[in-house]
């Protein structure tokens, strides 16, 4: 998948690798849309780990992608 390759098979938000994610969560990274209702193209897709994917709904778009989330 192009979006996962673009991010070196790691979570675009925290950097958790595919291998780490598979070990911890027993599943691959999720492919998420940056703009929820946006198109299914590379520019709008990012890989996300289960942890980041579960938390990002709590933040406005710019706050999530422009902060350290800690």
C-alpha positions as CSV (number, residue, x, y, z in Angstrom):
1,X,0.0,0.0,0.0
2,X,1.5,3.3,-1.1
3,X,0.6,5.3,2.0
4,X,2.3,2.8,4.3
5,X,5.4,2.7,2.1
6,X,5.5,6.5,2.0
7,X,5.7,6.5,5.8
8,X,8.2,3.7,5.9
9,X,5.6,1.2,7.2
10,X,5.2,3.2,10.5
11,X,2.5,5.2,12.1
12,X,2.4,8.7,10.7
13,X,1.7,10.1,14.1
14,X,3.9,8.4,16.6
15,X,6.3,6.4,14.4
16,X,5.4,2.9,15.8
17,X,6.7,0.5,13.2
18,X,4.5,-2.2,11.5
19,X,6.5,-4.9,13.3
20,X,6.0,-3.3,16.7
21,X,2.3,-2.8,16.0
22,X,1.9,-6.4,14.9
23,X,3.6,-7.6,18.1
24,X,1.6,-5.4,20.5
25,X,-1.9,-5.3,18.8
26,X,-1.7,-8.5,16.7
27,X,-2.8,-6.6,13.6
28,X,-1.4,-4.3,10.9
29,X,-1.4,-0.6,10.9
30,X,-4.7,1.1,9.9
31,X,-5.0,3.3,6.7
32,X,-6.7,6.5,7.8
33,X,-7.9,9.5,5.9
34,X,-6.5,12.8,6.9
35,X,-9.7,14.5,5.8
36,X,-12.4,12.2,7.0
37,X,-14.8,12.6,4.0
38,X,-11.8,13.2,1.6
39,X,-10.7,11.1,-1.4
40,X,-8.9,7.8,-1.1
41,X,-5.6,9.1,-2.6
42,X,-2.1,9.1,-1.2
43,X,-2.3,12.8,-0.3
44,X,-5.2,12.0,2.0
45,X,-4.1,8.7,3.5
46,X,-1.8,8.0,6.4
47,X,-1.0,4.8,8.3
48,X,-2.0,4.9,12.0
49,X,-1.4,2.6,14.9
50,X,-4.4,1.5,17.0
51,X,-3.4,3.9,19.9
52,X,-3.2,7.1,17.7
53,X,-6.2,6.1,15.7
54,X,-8.2,5.7,18.9
55,X,-7.2,9.1,20.3
56,X,-7.2,11.4,17.3
57,X,-11.0,11.9,17.3
58,X,-10.6,13.9,20.5
59,X,-8.6,16.7,18.8
60,X,-9.3,19.2,16.1
61,X,-7.3,18.4,13.0
62,X,-4.6,21.1,13.4
63,X,-4.2,20.4,17.1
64,X,-3.6,16.6,16.4
65,X,-1.2,16.9,13.5
66,X,0.7,19.9,14.9
67,X,1.3,18.9,18.5
68,X,3.2,16.3,20.4
69,X,-0.1,15.0,21.9
70,X,1.4,14.5,25.4
